[in-house]
């Protein structure tokens, strides 16, 4: 077992290498159970502090927040023998600390002591960030439920793009947040989206392609060989003239996953300003002011009761009107095609002559002569 040569007292955690001073944070003294001998440090911390995700604990280890026997350990894979004393300086979530409550209306679909299910409108940013330090969903949540300032990211478990609408889950406790993160990893959280894509999709299918940062355009994502695994299933719901309504189910939750995957098969989302270019051979589809994407259904196991729960959300007005317009245009186009087909059948071979003067029997001619006399 590798032991760093430099011993540092627990109250000096974080001072050894120029890191921030963590001594003001609450320090926890944890004893390593004997039966955990031979396990990794991050695994043992996950056992002793199950309300935190493994990723969070690993980051704390790398930041110098963890000492074993008075020695800071920076390697999550460091193995312990059992019986050691661990000192942990838990970190507050900086993004939650920097945000302030703001009275922003929220469309709450469901709320209890553990969860908030909300219907996010298009245009609302989820987290504060560059250019959006206020007016976000996080600010709204801190106003709606002030106790969320004790939960990292104000309880937000997953995010939607600014211009994507639909259902999101927010955890009201640290334990619930950790449970939901683990459900995400285990794929027990079911997320279904409806999207209007450009062109006519002939059949349903799946896209299994890794997603990572675009090699040259760092603000975009792309299908790249060294990206993270990503899988999207899509089902054709309705076909129109130059676009198709699809339902997408996610197995993974990569940034811009549906937008990147649908673009990769030649059917970018209608209205997508980022991933819609470079596909001139695909019909442009109807005009729309944002990517036509809505988180329609959300299913999960309730962190407290363990019962399966499912919520549904209707398409927002703007996207519902877009789909209805595409449906009416398709109906009118099909009606015109049917009329043309019926007319072509009637006149095939030319007009049928029912009667022509002078072509009848001789009796008709005699009657005409009598009239003239």
Phi, psi and omega in degrees: 000130181279128178241121177304144186287339186260121179270136180227134180293147182305326183287353177254014181305130177095349183267347192290327187238031177081009178287172178297155180282111180263006187294339179281344179285152177297133181253136179252136175257119184237139177258134180279119178300145181301325182288353178268005180304134180093353179271161180286155180299315181294327178293319181292319178296323178296328177287319184279333180232068187293346179286350178254146177286157179298321180298319179296317180294321178297319178297319179297322178298313181295332180280356180085024181269359185237129176235141176242117182061032179085002181246125179293132177246126182255000185249115181301331183277358180304129184264145181247159183269335187108135181093353180290163175255125179252134172248125184236127174257099181291144184256140171288158179277116186297323182294323178289323181294323185282345182271150177239150180295141177222138182281084180245125182301141177237141175267092182276122178270323181205143175209137172217197183288347187246323190230155164232126172251123183232158179252099185284130176281155174296143179099348181266121177284141183280306183247147171299144179190191183304120180084352180221069183271355178211172179072025183258171176299321179300317177299318180294320181294321180294331176283318182292320182223087185305332180295346179291349177291349177267355182250131179307139180056028180055031176085000181291127184261322178216169184232161171241149176300157181310313185263017172257135181256165171127194191282137175223153176248139177233133179269136181266352177226158179297321180297318179294321179297315179297318179298317182290325176298318179292326175295321177301315181293327181270001178064028175270351171271120183257123181236123181239133182240152167249137182221147172256116183251155181285143179082173180261116174278127184281329184207164175284166181180197180221153173239119178240092186211132182293145182239135176208186178297142176299137185298333182239333180251094193289347177273356182247159172255164181201164171282115182226151185299321184265017179283179178277146180304138181212135182221128179232131173255138179228146181230131179289125178262314182200137179256142178239197183292306185232018180203168184221135174271124182233157170249131182244136175242131183262135169264333179234171183231063180277155179301128178059029190303308182297318182297318180289315183294317180292325175294324183295336178259013174086017180225071179296161181289143174301132177082000183288114183281346185260314187253007183272349181279166176075014179232056186293337181281350178263135178308143183291336182075176180293153178289142179206148188274358178206172174293133184279082184217131183220129177282099192276319183226148180219123179233142179199171173266124182300126184301331182271313185265338183079001182280142176290138180225148182220135176236149179232150180226131176290156175301140175295162187305315185295319181284326176297319178294324178297313180296319180296321178296315179297323180293316180294318178297320178293321179297314180296321179295317179293322179296317179297319180297321179293319178298315179299321181293319178295316180297319179298323179293322183293321187261010181298129181086001178097169182291147178269127181274118181274315183204139176224132182299134178092350181263004184274195181285168181296332180299323180297320182294322180294322179297320180295321181297318180300321181295323183289328180287000000 
